[in-house]
Amino acid sequence: MFEFYQPSSLSELLHLLEEGIPDTCLLAGGTDLLVEYRSGARNISRLIRLAHLSELQDLKCEDGRIKLGAALTYRTVERSSLLREKVPFLVQAAQSIGSPQVRNLGTIGGNLVTASPAGDLAPPLLVLEAQLTLKKKSSSREIPLSSFFMGPKRTLLDPQEVVTEISFALPPENCYQIFYKLGKRNAMAISIASLAALGQAQRGFLTGIKIAVGSVAPTPLRLFHTEGLLQGERLTQALLKEANRRAQEEISPISDIRGSVEYRREMVGVLLERALSEIAGEVP
């Protein structure tokens, strides 16, 4: 058995976390937490429900940045006209998660804090260079999402902290936004590999290229070396081939019931070539 709390304000939540009770768990959607608890993979001594904290449910655009409360559900992301207009590939990623019932409950913050290598929202948020706001009773800090993940199910989050907000700058108006998810089936599947990309081609040359992948390393991953190879270059078949090779060097997939190491490596190359071709138009 565990103690159950439902704070009515962020301040009350931070006070509870400051008490430092071991095995305190935050319940947002519960789509991962409750599964782990029932399977015996997670101990819970104190469960704190976040459902009534309006401070964690903002969705707004201010000073050229979109700010998302950590307790926003995937369904809210799907239905937001602001997000559909400005970051459609983030909406597409949210739509790819689980069933409608899961999307009604699951939250952005929960998806990130779970730190699954296959988390669907992480790749688009990585290429958007999202920042996380982490708060505890005595302090607040902002960190880049790219620094947040430490390994499977591990993050930089202190036990007395909570993620309150995810924010990112609006992408350039004319850039391509791409999200691909490869799974065993079209819906309700954990990805075998996923890829998000941002960028555009100006006078035939690639600019602003950002690429991130999921399910092919211990954490969701920005492909910084591959990006560096592509910036300012005209896309050719030779460059596509080299980018494919470079991307496969940056990842470190494992074999599991969904796919082998070799298959995941090959598919990252396929998804990358497809994304770059879409950004650049017809490849010479």
N, C-alpha and C positions, 0 to 999 in steps of 0.2 A: 504494500500500500504506500501511497505518497500523499503529501500535503498538496492542496490545490488552492491557487490564488488567481484572482482576476482583477488586477489593478485598474483604476479608472483614469490614471494619468501617467505620463512618462516619468514624472518625478517619483511617483509611488513605485513604479517598476524599478527605477534605478536604486531606490532605497532597499528594495528587496534583494537586488543583486549584490549590493554592497555588503550584505550580511555574510556572503561567502559560504553559504551552505553547500557542501559537496553534492554532486549529482543534481544540481538545480537545472531544469530544462525549460526552455521557452517554447510555448505552443502557439504557432501561427496557424498554418493550415493543417499540420500534423500528418501530411501525406507520407513523409519519411519517418518522422519520429515515432509515431504509433506503431508502424510496422516493425521498427527496430525493437521497441519495448516489448511487443507481443512475442517476438522471436527470441527474446532473452539477450539480444545484442546490446541493449542500452539499459542502464540502471537509472531510475528516477526516484529521488527522495522528495523533490519539490517541483511541482509543475505550475508554470505561470502562463496563463492564457493572455494573448495580446489582442484579442478580437475587438475590444472596445477602446483602443488607443487611437484617437483621431489624429494624433501627432505623427503617426506612422503610416497614414493613408493619403497624404497629399499627392497630387499630380499637377504639376504646373511648369510653365516656361517663364523664366525670369532672366533678363540680361544675357540673352543668347544661350542659356543653359536650361536643359530639361532636368527637373528634380522629381524623383519618384520616391515616395514613402516605402520603406522596406516591407510593410504589411499589405501592399497592394497585391491583389490576386492576379493570376494569369488572365482570368476572364476580364478584369478591369483593363488590363493592357490590351487585350484583343479588341475591346469595344471603344477604346479611346480614339476619338477623331484626331486629336493632336498627334498621338503616336503613329496612327496610320498614315498621316500626312508627312511627318518629319522623319520617322525611323521605321518604315514598313518592314524591314528585315527583323527588327526586334519583335514586332507583332507576329510575324511569321514564325519566329522561334517559339513564342508563347503558345501559338496555335498548335505546335507540333508536340506539346507535352501532354501525355496521358489521355484520359477520357474527359468529356465535359464535366463530370463530377469532380475529377481531380483539379481541373482548371478553375472550378468554382471555389476551391479551398486553398490550393497551393499558392504561395506568395513568392515575390521576387527575392526578398531577403532570405527566405528559407531555401530557395534554390541555390543561392550563393553560399550560405553558411554551411549547408550540407557538404559542400566541397566535393561533390562527385566529379570524377574526371569526365563523365558524360553529361554534366549539367548543360541543358540546352540554351539557357540565357547567357551563359558565360562568354562564348565566342563573339556574339555581336556586341556585348558590353565591353569586351576587351578591345575590339577595334575602334569602338567609340571612346576609348581611353577613359572609362568611367572611374569616378572617385567614390569611395565609400565614406560616410560619416559614422564614426564609432563613438558612442557616448557611454560614460559611467558617471556616477554621482559627482565625482571630484574633477572631471576633465572631459574634454572632447578632442578628437583628432580626425584628420582626413588622410586616407591612404589610397593610392591607386589600386584598382582591382588586380592589376598585374602582380602586385606584391602581396596580395591577401592570401592566396592559396599556398599552403606549405606541403601538401601531399594529399593522398586520398583521405577524405574525411578530416583533414587538418587545416586550420587557418590561423591567422595572426590574432584572432579575436581573444581578448582576455575574458576569463570567466565572469568578471563583473561588468563587462561591456555588452552593449547591444548595437547592432547595425540599425541606424535610424533612417538613413537616406542613401540613395544611389543617384548620382548626378553626372551629366556629361554635356559637352558643348554640342550645339546643333551642327550636324555635318554640312558640308558645302551643298548648295542647292542642286548642282548638276552632277553630283557624284553617284556612281552606281552603289547600291547596297544589296549584298548578296548573302543568302543563308542557304546552305545545303545540309540536309541530314540524311544519312544513309542508315536504314534499319532493315530488320527482317521483314517488316510489313509497313504499310503506309501510315498506320496510326497505332497509338498505345504501345510503342516500341522504344526501348533504350537504344541509343544510337550506336552503331558500329564505328562510325566516324562522322564528324560534322565539321563544317568549315564556314566561316563568315569572312567577308571581304568588303572593303571600302576602297574607292578610287575612281579615277577618271583618266581619259586619254585626251590630251590637248595637242592638236596638230600631229596626232599619231604617237605621241610619247606618253608613257604612263606617269602619272603624278598622284601624290597623296595615297599611295598604296599601303593598306594595312590588312593583315591577314591573321586570323586566329583559328585554332582547331580544337576539337574536343574528342574524347574517347581514344586518343592515341598517345597519351603520356600520363604520368601520375597526376597531373593537373591540367585543366584547360590552359592553352598555351598560345602566346603571340609568336609568330614566326619572323622574328626581327631580322635574321640573316637573309632569309628569302626576300623580305621586303627591301632590304638594302641592295640586293642584286637587281631588283626591278625598277627602282626609282629613276625616273628620267630616261628610261630606255624605250626604244621602239620594239614592240612585241614581234618576235619572229619565231619560227619553229625551233630554231636553235636555242633561243632564250627560254621558250616554254620547256624544252627538254632539260635545260640547266636548272630552271626554277623547280621543276619536278624533283630532280636529284637533290637539290639543296633542301627542299622541304622534307624529304624523306630522311635526310641526315639530322634534321632538327627534332624529329619526334622520337619517342621511345615506347611504342605500343607493346601490349602483351597479347597473348592468345587466351581466349576464353570461349564460353559456349556460343558467343555471338560471331566470333571471327578470329582468324589467325593473325599473327604478327605480319606475315607476308601480305595477306589480303588487306589489312589496314594500311600498310605502307603504300601499296599500289593504289588504293582508293583515295588516299590523301592526294596523291599525284594527279589522279583523274579529276577530282573535284577542283583542285587548284587550276589545272589547265582549262577546265570549263569556265571557272570564274574569270580568269584573266582574258580568255577569248571573248566573254560577254562584255567586259569592261572596255576592251580595245576594239571591238567590232571584228570583222572578218580578218583572220590572221593571214598574212602573205604566204 
